[in-house]
Amino acid sequence: MKYIYTALFTPIEDGSGYYAKVPDLPGCITTGNSLSDAIDQITDAMSAWLVVAEDEGEPIAPPSPQEKLSVDGGTICSLISADTIEYRAQTDTRAVRKNVSLPSWMVRLADKRGINCSQVLQDALRTLLDNSTIAHTH
């Protein structure tokens, strides 16, 4: 799934970086030693938060419009996107064996042509999963 939320970046008092949070996702908070690092860190934190929520069947709040967020002076607002399918592909690289049934003629032809059936299945599933995502934006 693809999501877009507003993240808030507040400078740390001693100038050592930024606090970052996504107000719509409770507990989605991190820090970075620069604004760029804070953006990377909150993107990772938001992606992980959303993956866990999807896996646990937890409700995922829709993004609040920026004008409805309570923002302190000096805080920077930025839209952050997360693609949980892409995040899973990058972070969960375990292989799981699945048995599939194919017609014998298809297996023979695939073997003759050097086609990796496992890779073809992965590619096809990835395409189907990517095409079935819905962007959550307001």
N, C-alpha and C positions, 0 to 999 in steps of 0.2 A: 504494500500500500504506500501511497505517497501522501505526505502531510506537509503543511506549511503553518508555522506558528510564529508569533512575535516573541523574540527574546529580549530581555532587558540587560544592559551592561552598565554597571555602576563602578566608577573608579574606586580602588581600594585607597583608604585614607593616607597611607604612607607612600603612595605612588608606585607600589610594587606590581600593579596589574589591575585586573577587573574581576568583580563578582559578576556571574552570569546566571540568569534563571529564565525559565519559561513559566510565566504565571499560570497558564492554563493546565500545566502538568505538575501536580503537587509533588514536591521533593526533587524536581528536576533542576538542580542547582550545581554549579561548579565554579572554578576560577581559572584565570589564565594570566600569564605574566606580561601579556600585551593584548591589545584588542583583537589582533589577528589570532593569537593563541586562544583567547577566550571564545571566539567564534568557532574555532575547531573543536574546542572542548565541549561547548554546549551542543554542537551538532552531534557529536558522539554520544553525549549524555541523553539527548532527546531521542536519538535513534534507539539506544538501548532501552530507555523508558518505554517507548512505544512497542518494541518487540516483546518485552515482558508483558505489557498490558494485552497485546494481541494473544499471546500464548496462554495467559491466565483467564482470558475472556472478561477482563476488566473493562469498565466503560471508559471510553476515550472522549473527553470533552471536545466539542468543536472549538476552533480558534476564536478568541474574542477580537472584535474590531479594535484596532490600536487606540482609537479615541475613547474607548471605554476602560482602558487600563490605567491604573494609578501609577504615575511615573514621577519620581522625585527629580529635582533640578540636577543637572549634570549627568543624568542617566540617558544612555543611548538606546533607541529602539531599532531593531533590525528583524526583518523576516528571515527565518531559518527554515530550510526544507530538509525533510528526511524521507528516504525511500527504504522502508523496512525490508523489502525483498533484496535490494542491493546490499544493505547492511548485513543481512543474514548470509548472503553469498560471500561477503568479505570476512566474516567472523566465525561462521560455523562451517568448517571445511570437512567435518566428519563425513565419511561415506557410509551409506546404509544399503545393504543388499535388498533388492526387490526382485522377485521372480516374475517374469512376464512371459506370456505365451505368444509366439509368432509362428506363422505358417512356415513349414520346413523349406519351401522354395525361396521364401524371402530371406531366411538365414543363409542358405547356400549362396544366393546372389550377393548378399551383403558381405559375406566372407570373401568371395571371389574379388570383389571390388575394394576390399580393405576398409570397409565401413565399420566403424566402432558403434555398435547398436546402443551401448550405454551412453555414449556422448550424444548421439542423435536424440535419444529420449530426454536427456538433460536439456539439450538446446530447445526441443519442442516444448517441454514443460515450462522452461524459462520464458519463452515467447507467450505461451498461454497465460502465465501468471502476470507478466508485465502488461499484457493487453487487458487484463481484468481488474487493474487497479483503478481506484477512484481518488482523485486529488481532493483533499479536504481544505478548502479555502473559503474565506469570507472577505 
